[in-house]
Amino acid sequence: MYHFIGIKGSGMSALACILKEMGHDVQGSDIDKFIFTQVAVEEAGIPILSFNADNINDKDMTVIVGNHFPSTHEEIVKAYATCEKVYRYHEFIGEFIKQFTTFSICGTHGKTTTTGMLSHTLEAVEPTSYLIGDSTGKVAPNAINFVLESCEYKRHFLAYHPQYAILTNIDLDHTDYYKDIEDYKNAFETFANQVEKMIVMFGDDENVRALHVTTPHMYFGTKEGNDVRAVNITQTAQGMSFDVLYKNEVFGKFELGLIGHHLLWDALGVIAVCIAKGLTYEQIYEGLRTFPGTKRRFEVSTLGDNIFVDDYAHHPTAIKVTLEAARLRYPDKKLVAVYKPDRYSRLVVFINEFIEALSIADEVCLVPFNENTLKEEGYDIDIHYIADRMPNALIVTEDEESAKKMLEFSPAVYVGMSTKDVYRILNNVKRYQ
């Protein structure tokens, strides 16, 4: 029996579904509040229990612990006292992937989309399993490859020694753990140097270029000096096309039904690592052309004259590119940014960058922190920390009054952005439309 402590976490839920699909007995525990990640878990027939130390009742259980839970949690204390096999999430993954040719996708931004894009491309060529941060996981029969979204938080990705890797970018984050940008870059440098066959890296990023990488590597981007380079880029409201040069020779023309330079960069990373793996132009082209996107990454729905976009963006850089993509796709619509912060430290450290990014929108709605958000030491703030600096912003909650105030902006494109449940605010607006 596998027992997951914090099974509604995005990676945890996906891993639980993978183990269930492999034929194992799986259960998990978490808070009672609905989180969208639990849908796949429930559909897989995996029991979700309320947190209780009594859930740990067999020494032969293999217990997998979500990385965000403190060691003082009642179930974790019981697990270490009772069970022989207890792993943190990243520790278990590090052991699990040893049976595959593993592709790790790391970087500050774009990990989930790039992981989904690469999985989609590889599985059309040979059996491929994957674990994506949007709570999606799959185990393919006789899988050769495993594609893994690899998070740098607290250096957890150093538990992985993949054969291939993509480094999407480096933009200081997780300031509750990393001291500064040099400490942050050091983590990626260490990871890059434990990749076994090839790591492809975003060469347009000066932080990436500053890394001292001794393992085999290639750079991708749009600027000269990259091994894999996009040229003749065309973007419309429907998508983009571009030519790719490999070692300054024409490799082929690609089409994506997605928009935004960040998605172009993600696609270039996939192309580069697929070239390293030995895929043909035709194989890569078809995989990218048919890629449908991933959960909570610019997910679009329409109701009447209003458009609703749900996105995982939570860092100011990601918010900026998400709003820019929305502006490009819907140039004639009013743009309403709906932002819910997820970390107190992130909001304080990057407050000016958040304000600048959100100001791209015509209107800004700010959603208070969740009540259970961990308050890091030294950060005693609330949503007014940013609201007081954006006097025209509207503070909204999940109630009828807020929904009706937000509807005064319609017709509009409402772009919800957060790692948390900001989609509930969008759904509430739909309810009262």
C-alpha positions in Angstrom: 0.0 0.0 0.0 1.2 3.5 -0.9 0.0 6.3 1.3 0.4 9.9 0.1 0.4 12.6 2.8 -0.8 15.7 0.9 -2.2 13.8 -2.1 -3.9 16.8 -3.6 -0.5 18.4 -4.4 -0.1 18.7 -8.2 2.9 16.4 -8.4 1.6 14.1 -5.6 -1.7 13.6 -7.3 -0.1 12.8 -10.6 2.3 10.3 -9.0 -0.5 8.6 -7.1 -2.4 8.1 -10.4 0.7 6.6 -12.0 1.3 4.1 -9.2 -2.4 3.2 -9.3 -2.2 2.7 -13.0 0.8 0.4 -12.5 -1.4 -1.9 -10.4 -0.5 -0.8 -6.8 -2.8 -0.1 -3.9 -2.9 3.6 -3.3 -4.6 5.9 -0.9 -3.9 9.4 0.4 -4.9 12.2 2.8 -5.2 15.9 2.6 -7.3 18.9 3.7 -11.1 18.6 3.1 -11.4 21.7 0.9 -11.9 20.9 -2.8 -8.8 21.4 -5.0 -9.0 20.7 -8.8 -6.1 18.2 -8.6 -8.3 15.7 -6.7 -10.6 15.1 -9.7 -8.1 12.8 -11.4 -7.3 11.1 -8.1 -11.0 10.3 -7.5 -11.6 9.2 -11.1 -8.7 6.7 -10.7 -10.6 5.2 -7.7 -8.0 6.3 -5.1 -9.4 7.0 -1.6 -8.8 10.5 -0.3 -8.9 10.6 3.5 -8.9 13.5 6.0 -5.7 14.1 7.8 -5.5 11.8 10.8 -2.5 10.0 12.4 -4.7 6.8 12.4 -4.4 6.7 8.6 -0.9 5.3 9.2 -1.7 1.9 10.5 0.7 -0.6 8.8 4.5 -0.8 9.1 4.6 -2.2 5.5 3.1 0.9 4.0 5.3 3.0 1.7 4.6 6.6 2.7 5.2 9.4 0.3 5.2 12.9 1.9 4.4 16.1 0.1 7.4 18.5 0.2 5.4 21.4 1.6 4.4 19.6 4.9 6.5 20.2 8.0 8.1 17.2 9.8 5.9 18.0 12.8 2.7 17.1 10.9 0.8 14.4 12.8 0.8 11.8 10.0 4.5 12.4 9.2 5.5 11.9 12.8 3.4 8.6 12.9 4.9 7.5 9.6 8.5 7.8 10.7 7.6 6.0 14.0 5.7 3.2 12.3 6.8 2.5 8.7 10.0 1.3 7.3 9.7 3.1 3.9 9.1 6.9 4.2 10.1 9.2 1.4 9.7 12.8 0.6 8.2 13.3 -2.8 11.4 14.2 -4.6 13.3 11.3 -2.9 10.8 8.8 -4.2 10.9 10.2 -7.7 14.7 10.1 -7.7 14.5 6.3 -7.2 11.5 5.7 -9.4 12.9 7.3 -12.6 16.1 5.1 -12.6 14.2 2.5 -14.6 13.7 4.9 -17.6 15.6 7.2 -19.9 14.6 10.3 -18.1 14.1 13.9 -19.5 14.0 16.5 -16.7 12.5 19.9 -17.4 13.8 22.6 -15.0 13.8 26.4 -14.9 11.9 29.2 -13.2 9.2 29.6 -15.9 7.6 27.3 -18.5 8.3 24.0 -16.9 4.8 22.6 -17.1 4.1 23.6 -20.7 7.5 22.4 -21.8 7.0 19.1 -20.0 3.6 18.6 -21.6 5.0 19.6 -25.0 7.9 17.2 -24.8 5.7 14.3 -23.5 3.3 14.8 -26.3 6.0 14.8 -28.9 7.9 11.8 -27.6 4.9 9.5 -26.9 4.0 9.7 -30.6 7.4 8.1 -31.4 8.0 5.6 -28.6 6.4 4.5 -25.3 6.7 7.5 -22.9 5.5 8.0 -19.3 5.4 11.5 -17.7 4.7 13.5 -14.6 3.6 17.1 -15.1 3.1 19.9 -12.6 -0.5 20.4 -13.8 -1.4 17.2 -11.9 -1.2 15.1 -15.1 0.6 11.7 -14.9 0.7 8.7 -17.2 2.5 5.4 -17.2 2.8 3.8 -20.7 3.1 0.0 -21.0 6.7 -0.9 -21.7 7.7 2.8 -21.4 11.2 3.7 -22.5 11.2 7.4 -21.6 10.0 9.3 -18.6 9.5 13.1 -18.8 9.6 14.8 -15.5 8.8 18.4 -14.4 11.7 19.1 -12.0 11.3 21.8 -9.3 14.3 23.7 -7.9 12.6 24.6 -4.6 14.9 23.8 -1.7 17.2 22.1 -4.4 14.7 19.1 -4.6 15.7 18.5 -8.2 19.2 17.5 -7.1 17.6 14.1 -6.3 17.4 13.5 -10.0 20.2 12.3 -12.4 18.4 12.3 -15.8 19.9 11.3 -19.1 18.5 14.5 -20.8 17.3 17.9 -19.5 15.9 21.2 -20.6 16.7 24.4 -18.7 14.0 26.9 -19.7 15.4 30.1 -17.9 16.7 31.4 -14.6 14.8 34.2 -12.8 15.2 34.5 -9.1 12.3 32.9 -7.2 11.7 31.0 -3.9 13.3 33.8 -1.9 12.2 32.2 1.3 14.9 29.6 0.6 17.5 31.0 -1.8 19.7 33.8 -0.4 20.2 35.6 -3.7 20.5 35.1 -7.5 24.0 33.6 -7.1 22.7 30.9 -4.7 19.8 30.3 -7.1 22.1 29.9 -10.1 24.3 27.6 -8.1 21.5 25.1 -7.7 20.9 25.0 -11.5 24.6 24.7 -12.2 24.8 21.7 -9.8 21.8 20.1 -11.5 23.1 20.8 -15.0 26.4 19.1 -14.2 24.7 15.8 -13.0 22.8 15.3 -16.3 24.3 12.2 -17.9 23.9 12.7 -21.7 22.8 16.2 -22.8 21.2 19.3 -21.3 19.8 22.0 -23.6 19.6 25.5 -22.2 17.9 28.8 -23.0 20.9 30.7 -24.5 19.1 34.1 -24.6 19.1 34.2 -20.8 22.3 35.8 -19.3 21.8 33.9 -16.1 21.8 30.7 -18.0 24.9 31.7 -20.0 26.7 32.5 -16.8 26.6 28.8 -15.6 29.7 26.8 -15.7 28.5 23.6 -17.3 30.9 20.8 -18.0 28.5 18.1 -19.2 27.5 17.9 -22.9 25.1 20.9 -23.6 23.5 23.0 -26.3 21.9 26.4 -26.3 18.6 27.4 -27.9 17.0 30.8 -28.4 16.3 33.5 -31.0 19.7 35.3 -30.8 22.8 34.5 -32.7 25.2 32.1 -31.0 22.6 29.5 -30.2 22.9 25.9 -31.5 19.1 25.7 -32.1 17.7 29.1 -33.2 14.3 30.4 -34.3 14.2 32.9 -37.2 11.5 34.3 -39.5 9.0 34.3 -36.6 5.4 35.2 -37.4 2.7 35.5 -34.7 -1.0 36.1 -35.2 -4.0 35.9 -32.8 -4.4 32.2 -34.0 -0.8 31.0 -33.5 2.8 31.3 -34.7 5.2 29.9 -37.3 9.0 30.0 -37.4 12.0 28.4 -39.1 14.6 26.6 -37.0 18.4 26.6 -37.7 20.5 23.9 -36.2 24.2 24.6 -36.2 23.4 27.5 -38.6 21.8 25.1 -41.1 18.1 25.0 -41.9 16.4 22.3 -39.9 12.8 23.0 -40.8 9.7 25.1 -40.4 7.4 24.7 -37.4 3.8 25.8 -36.6 2.2 26.2 -33.1 -1.4 26.8 -32.3 -0.2 28.9 -29.4 0.9 32.5 -29.0 3.5 34.3 -26.9 7.3 34.4 -27.1 7.5 32.3 -23.9 5.8 29.4 -25.7 8.2 29.8 -28.7 11.1 29.4 -26.2 9.4 26.4 -24.7 9.0 24.8 -28.2 12.7 25.5 -29.0 13.8 23.7 -25.9 11.7 20.7 -27.0 13.1 20.8 -30.5 16.7 21.0 -29.2 16.4 18.0 -26.8 14.6 16.0 -29.5 17.4 16.7 -31.9 19.8 15.5 -29.1 17.7 12.3 -28.7 17.8 11.7 -32.5 14.3 12.4 -33.6 13.7 13.5 -37.2 12.3 16.9 -38.2 9.0 15.2 -39.3 8.6 13.5 -35.9 9.2 16.8 -34.0 7.0 18.9 -36.3 4.0 16.7 -35.9 4.3 16.5 -32.1 4.5 20.3 -31.7 1.8 21.0 -34.3 -0.8 18.8 -32.5 0.1 19.9 -28.9 -3.1 21.0 -27.2 -1.7 22.7 -24.1 -1.7 21.8 -20.4 -4.0 22.4 -17.5 -4.2 25.9 -16.0 -1.8 27.3 -18.6 -3.8 29.8 -20.5 -7.0 27.7 -20.3 -9.7 29.7 -22.1 -13.5 29.5 -21.7 -16.2 31.9 -23.1 -19.5 32.9 -21.7 -21.5 35.5 -23.6 -19.3 38.4 -24.5 -16.8 37.6 -21.8 -13.7 35.5 -22.0 -12.1 33.8 -19.0 -8.4 32.7 -18.9 -7.1 30.5 -16.1 -3.4 30.5 -15.7 -0.8 29.3 -13.2 1.3 32.5 -13.5 2.5 33.5 -10.0 5.9 35.2 -10.6 5.9 38.8 -12.0 7.7 37.6 -15.1 5.1 34.9 -15.8 2.3 37.4 -15.2 3.8 39.8 -17.7 4.1 37.3 -20.5 0.6 35.9 -19.7 -1.0 39.4 -20.0 1.0 40.2 -23.1 -0.2 37.0 -24.7 -3.8 37.8 -23.8 -3.4 41.3 -25.3 -2.0 39.8 -28.5 -4.8 37.2 -28.7 -7.6 39.6 -27.9 -6.4 43.0 -29.1 -9.9 44.6 -29.1 -11.0 43.4 -25.6 -10.7 45.1 -22.2 -8.1 43.2 -20.2 -8.9 42.4 -16.5 -6.1 40.9 -14.4 -7.2 38.8 -11.5 -4.3 38.0 -9.2 -4.1 35.9 -6.1 -0.7 35.8 -4.3 0.6 32.5 -3.1 3.7 33.4 -1.0 4.2 36.3 1.3 7.9 36.5 0.7 7.5 36.5 -3.1 5.0 39.4 -2.9 7.3 41.5 -0.7 10.6 40.8 -2.6 9.1 41.4 -6.0 6.4 44.0 -5.2 7.6 46.6 -7.8 7.8 43.9 -10.5 4.3 42.7 -9.6 2.9 46.2 -9.9 4.6 46.8 -13.2 3.4 43.4 -14.6 -0.2 43.8 -13.5 -0.4 47.3 -14.8 -0.3 45.9 -18.4 -4.0 45.1 -17.8 -6.8 47.8 -18.1 -8.2 46.7 -14.7 -6.7 44.8 -11.8 -8.5 42.7 -9.2 -6.6 41.4 -6.2 -7.7 38.3 -4.3 -6.6 37.8 -0.6 -4.2 35.1 0.4 -5.7 31.8 1.3 -6.2 31.4 5.1 -3.9 28.4 5.2 -1.0 30.1 3.3 2.2 29.5 5.2 3.4 32.8 6.7 7.1 32.8 6.5 9.0 34.4 9.4 9.4 38.1 9.0 6.6 38.6 6.5 3.5 39.9 8.4 1.5 41.3 5.5 -1.9 40.8 3.7 -3.3 41.7 0.3 -3.3 45.4 1.2 0.5 45.3 0.9 0.0 45.5 -2.9 -3.5 47.0 -3.0 -2.3 50.1 -1.1 0.3 50.6 -3.9 -2.3 50.1 -6.6 -5.1 52.5 -5.6 -7.2 51.7 -8.6 -7.2 48.0 -8.0 -10.3 46.2 -6.7 -10.0 43.7 -3.8 -12.4 40.8 -4.6 -13.5 37.7 -2.8 -15.7 34.8 -3.7 -19.0 36.5 -3.1 -21.9 38.0 -5.1 -20.9 41.6 -4.4 -17.4 41.1 -5.8 -18.7 39.2 -8.8 -21.1 42.0 -9.7 -18.4 44.6 -9.3 -16.1 42.6 -11.6 -19.0 42.3 -14.2 -19.0 46.1 -14.5 -15.8 45.7 -16.5 -17.5 43.5 -19.1 -17.3 42.8 -21.9 -13.8 41.8 -21.1 -11.1 39.2 -20.9 -10.7 38.1 -17.3 -7.2 36.6 -16.7 -7.0 34.7 -13.4 -3.4 34.1 -12.3 -2.1 32.1 -9.3 -0.8 28.7 -8.1 -3.9 28.8 -5.9 -7.6 28.5 -6.6 -8.1 31.8 -8.4 -10.3 29.9 -10.9 -13.0 30.0 -8.2 -13.2 33.7 -8.5 -13.6 33.4 -12.3 -16.3 30.8 -11.8 -18.1 33.1 -9.5 -18.2 35.8 -12.1 -19.6 33.3 -14.6 -22.3 32.4 -12.0 -23.7 35.9 -11.7 -23.3 36.9 -15.4 
